[in-house]
Amino acid sequence: MSEPSRLEVVVAGGGSAGWIAAATLARFLGDCATITLVESDEIGTVGVGEATIPQIHNLLIGLGIDQTEFLQRTNASFKLGIEFADWLRQGESYIHSFGKVGRGVGLMPFRQLWLRGRGLGVAGDYGDYSFNIAAALRNRFAIVDDQGAAGMDLAYAYHLDATLFAQMLREYSTDRGVRRVEGRIVSVERDATSGDITALQLSGERRIAGNLFIDCTGFRSLLLGDALGVPYIDWTNWLPCDTALAMPTETGAAFRPYTQSIARKAGWQWRIPLQHRTGNGHVFCSAFMGEDEASAMLLANVEGKPLADPRPIRFAAGHRREYWSHNCVALGLAAGFMEPLESTSIHLVQSGIGRLLNLLPRDLGNLDAARVAFNRFSTVEWERVRDFLVLHYVANERVGDPFWDHCRTIAIPATLAEKIALFREAGLFMREEDELFLDDSWGQVMIGQGIVPSGWSPLADNVPGADIGPFLNSIAGACRTKAEALPSHADFVARMAGRAVMGEA
Ligand SMILES: Cc1cc2nc3c(=O)[nH]c(=O)nc-3n(C[C@H](O)[C@H](O)[C@H](O)COP(=O)(O)OP(=O)(O)OC[C@H]3O[C@@H](n4cnc5c(N)ncnc54)[C@H](O)[C@@H]3O)c2cc1C
C-alpha cells in the first residue's frame, strides 16, 4: 500500500477564524502537515467578536495557553453571562448566566422544585438561585477554587479584544511552524477532473498550492462560496436583523462581569467591557429603522466617551448549504453568520475545527464519508443555535413596537415549537444530539422571555411541601453570601492583569 500524500493545509484568511484554525492544526497535527496561512493586510478583518462562552476554555487548554497571559495580552475581562434588558417588556431584565441554576435533588431537576415552590407561593425569581447571577449583579468575580461549596463555582467566559487575540494566535502559530503569507487572493485554481481546489493565486503572481483548504475569508467566502459555488441558505425570515453599528468607547462607570444586551426599537444594543475600553454595538433590522436613527440611538446610549465613529457592518443570517465541499472546509463568517446575541460565532469556529480534526482521514484520497458526517453534524449544531436565538425574539411582549410585533408573528422552526410546547407544559427540556445550549440556558431564557410553565412534573409532588420553601431559601441565601464575599471584578482583573483597569469597582 502506498503512503498517503502529505497533508498540505492552506488556511485562507487571518481573522479570528483563520488563526484559531491555524493554531489548532499546528498544535494537533505537528510535523504531520505543512500549514500555510494567507491574509491580506489591505483587506483587514471584521474587527468585532469580543464576547465568548465558557467553551473557550477548551480552546485555551487545548492550545496550552496560560489564562493569566491570555488575560494580559487580550485586555480581557470576565463574563458570567448576558443581561437581557427590555427584551420581554420595557423595564424588565433577566440574566442568562453560565453554569447551574439551583441544585437538583436526586433525579429531580431544580426547576421542578422551583415550579412547585412557585405554586406554593414560596419561590423567588428563578435567577435568585444562581451564584453567577448573584455575583454579576454585585459586579463581583473570582475564580472560585476548591474552597467553594460543591457545585457553587462560578462558570465564566471572557470578553476579549479580537484583534489582540488574533495577534496572539498568530504568534503562537508561527512559533509552531505555520507559514504566514501576506497577500491578496485573486483567484482559486481547481482540478479539471475532480473539481478540488489545487492552489490559490495571489496578487504579484504568487501561487500557494495545497491539498486541504480552510476558507476563513470572512463574509466574502472566496473559496467555498465563490469558487466552489456552495449556495447560501438564508435565515433572515427567522432572524431579520441585518446591520450592526460597532463603536468602541472608554470604559463606562461600571466594570461589569457580564455582557449587556439591551433591546431597542428595531433590534438591540451590546456593551462588552474590556480592560482598556468598552465594545458597543447596535444590531438592527433595516426594514424597520434607518442607519441614521440607529446611529443616533447608539450614540445616545453609550456610557463612556466614543473612541471612534459608529462603523456599519451588513450581514444576512444564514449559512452555506455545505460547510465542507470538495477539499475545502469553511469556518467563521465564510461558513455563515448568526448575530452575536449569545456570542456563539467563535465557539462555532472552535467546534468546526475540532470536528474536522476528529473526522480527518489519513488518506485524503477519499473524503466522502468525513465530509458527509461533518456537514450533518455542523447543520444540526447551527440549527439548534439558531432556534435558541429565535426564541429571544419571538417570545417578547413589547406590544406596539412594529419590529417586535413582527417578531411575535414569525413562523418558528418546528424544532423550536416543540421545545417551547414541552417547556410551557411543565418546564421540561430534552437535549437534542450534541446541541450547544443545555437545560439551564434554555430554562433561563424561556422564563426570562415570559414562558413560565403553569405546572410541574409529578416528581416534584413527591417532596413534602413544607420542605420546599426552606430548601429554596437556603440556596438563594448561599448564593448571596458567597457572592458578597468575592472581590470586585475590577480588583480581580487588575490583580491578574498587573495594572489598574478603567471603570469603578
Ligand atoms: C457585528 C458583529 C459582532 C460580533 N460579535 C461577536 C461576539 O461577540 N462573539 C463571537 O463569538 N463572535 C462575534 N462575531 C463574529 C466574529 O466576529 C467572527 O466569527 C470572527 O471574528 C471570525 O471572523 P472571520 O475570521 O471569519 O472573518 P474576518 O475577521 O473578516 O477575517 C477574514 C480574513 O480573510 C482575509 N481575506 C478576505 N479576502 C481576502 C483576499 N481576497 N485575499 C487574502 N485575504 C483575504 C481578511 O484579510 C481577513 O484576514 C460578531 C460578528 C459581527 C459581524
The ligand as an SDF file (V2000), in Angstrom:
LIG
                    3D

 53 58  0  0  0  0  0  0  0  0999 V2000
  -21.3540   42.8090   14.4300 C   0  0  0  0  0  0  0  0  0  0  0  0
  -20.7020   41.5310   14.8240 C   0  0  0  0  0  0  0  0  0  0  0  0
  -20.4810   41.2400   16.1610 C   0  0  0  0  0  0  0  0  0  0  0  0
  -19.9100   40.0290   16.5330 C   0  0  0  0  0  0  0  0  0  0  0  0
  -19.7510   39.7210   17.8520 N   0  0  0  0  0  0  0  0  0  0  0  0
  -19.3050   38.5070   18.2050 C   0  0  0  0  0  0  0  0  0  0  0  0
  -19.1730   38.1360   19.5550 C   0  0  0  0  0  0  0  0  0  0  0  0
  -19.4270   38.9040   20.4690 O   0  0  0  0  0  0  0  0  0  0  0  0
  -18.7330   36.8900   19.8340 N   0  0  0  0  0  0  0  0  0  0  0  0
  -18.4060   35.9960   18.8530 C   0  0  0  0  0  0  0  0  0  0  0  0
  -18.0360   34.8530   19.1590 O   0  0  0  0  0  0  0  0  0  0  0  0
  -18.4530   36.3560   17.5680 N   0  0  0  0  0  0  0  0  0  0  0  0
  -18.9080   37.5650   17.2280 C   0  0  0  0  0  0  0  0  0  0  0  0
  -18.9850   37.9160   15.9170 N   0  0  0  0  0  0  0  0  0  0  0  0
  -18.4500   37.0080   14.9130 C   0  0  0  0  0  0  0  0  0  0  0  0
  -16.9400   37.1270   14.8750 C   0  0  0  0  0  0  0  0  0  0  0  0
  -16.5660   38.4560   14.6340 O   0  0  0  0  0  0  0  0  0  0  0  0
  -16.3700   36.2490   13.8050 C   0  0  0  0  0  0  0  0  0  0  0  0
  -16.8940   34.9570   13.9150 O   0  0  0  0  0  0  0  0  0  0  0  0
  -14.8850   36.1360   13.9570 C   0  0  0  0  0  0  0  0  0  0  0  0
  -14.3070   37.3850   14.0560 O   0  0  0  0  0  0  0  0  0  0  0  0
  -14.2930   35.3960   12.8250 C   0  0  0  0  0  0  0  0  0  0  0  0
  -14.2700   36.2030   11.6820 O   0  0  0  0  0  0  0  0  0  0  0  0
  -13.5470   35.6230   10.4430 P   0  0  0  0  0  0  0  0  0  0  0  0
  -12.1510   35.3150   10.8090 O   0  0  0  0  0  0  0  0  0  0  0  0
  -14.3840   34.5460    9.8930 O   0  0  0  0  0  0  0  0  0  0  0  0
  -13.6110   36.8190    9.3900 O   0  0  0  0  0  0  0  0  0  0  0  0
  -12.7340   38.1670    9.2620 P   0  0  0  0  0  0  0  0  0  0  0  0
  -12.3500   38.7250   10.5790 O   0  0  0  0  0  0  0  0  0  0  0  0
  -13.4780   39.0440    8.3230 O   0  0  0  0  0  0  0  0  0  0  0  0
  -11.3990   37.6910    8.5550 O   0  0  0  0  0  0  0  0  0  0  0  0
  -11.3570   37.4310    7.1730 C   0  0  0  0  0  0  0  0  0  0  0  0
   -9.9100   37.2650    6.7520 C   0  0  0  0  0  0  0  0  0  0  0  0
   -9.8690   36.9270    5.3900 O   0  0  0  0  0  0  0  0  0  0  0  0
   -8.9380   37.7780    4.7420 C   0  0  0  0  0  0  0  0  0  0  0  0
   -9.3220   37.9310    3.3440 N   0  0  0  0  0  0  0  0  0  0  0  0
  -10.5330   38.2250    2.8290 C   0  0  0  0  0  0  0  0  0  0  0  0
  -10.4590   38.3250    1.4860 N   0  0  0  0  0  0  0  0  0  0  0  0
   -9.1640   38.0750    1.1580 C   0  0  0  0  0  0  0  0  0  0  0  0
   -8.4260   38.0300   -0.0520 C   0  0  0  0  0  0  0  0  0  0  0  0
   -9.0060   38.2960   -1.2490 N   0  0  0  0  0  0  0  0  0  0  0  0
   -7.1150   37.7440   -0.0060 N   0  0  0  0  0  0  0  0  0  0  0  0
   -6.4940   37.4930    1.1740 C   0  0  0  0  0  0  0  0  0  0  0  0
   -7.1320   37.5280    2.3470 N   0  0  0  0  0  0  0  0  0  0  0  0
   -8.4420   37.8180    2.3390 C   0  0  0  0  0  0  0  0  0  0  0  0
   -9.0210   39.0800    5.5090 C   0  0  0  0  0  0  0  0  0  0  0  0
   -7.8990   39.8920    5.2950 O   0  0  0  0  0  0  0  0  0  0  0  0
   -9.0930   38.5380    6.9320 C   0  0  0  0  0  0  0  0  0  0  0  0
   -7.7970   38.2200    7.3740 O   0  0  0  0  0  0  0  0  0  0  0  0
  -19.5190   39.1300   15.5330 C   0  0  0  0  0  0  0  0  0  0  0  0
  -19.6710   39.4530   14.1840 C   0  0  0  0  0  0  0  0  0  0  0  0
  -20.2740   40.6300   13.8310 C   0  0  0  0  0  0  0  0  0  0  0  0
  -20.4320   40.9490   12.3750 C   0  0  0  0  0  0  0  0  0  0  0  0
  1  2  1  0
  2  3  1  0
  2 52  2  0
  3  4  2  0
  4  5  1  0
  4 50  1  0
  5  6  2  0
  6  7  1  0
  6 13  1  0
  7  8  2  0
  7  9  1  0
  9 10  1  0
 10 11  2  0
 10 12  1  0
 12 13  2  0
 13 14  1  0
 14 15  1  0
 14 50  1  0
 15 16  1  0
 16 17  1  0
 16 18  1  0
 18 19  1  0
 18 20  1  0
 20 21  1  0
 20 22  1  0
 22 23  1  0
 23 24  1  0
 24 25  2  0
 24 26  1  0
 24 27  1  0
 27 28  1  0
 28 29  2  0
 28 30  1  0
 28 31  1  0
 31 32  1  0
 32 33  1  0
 33 34  1  0
 33 48  1  0
 34 35  1  0
 35 36  1  0
 35 46  1  0
 36 37  1  0
 36 45  1  0
 37 38  2  0
 38 39  1  0
 39 40  1  0
 39 45  2  0
 40 41  1  0
 40 42  2  0
 42 43  1  0
 43 44  2  0
 44 45  1  0
 46 47  1  0
 46 48  1  0
 48 49  1  0
 50 51  2  0
 51 52  1  0
 52 53  1  0
M  END
$$$$
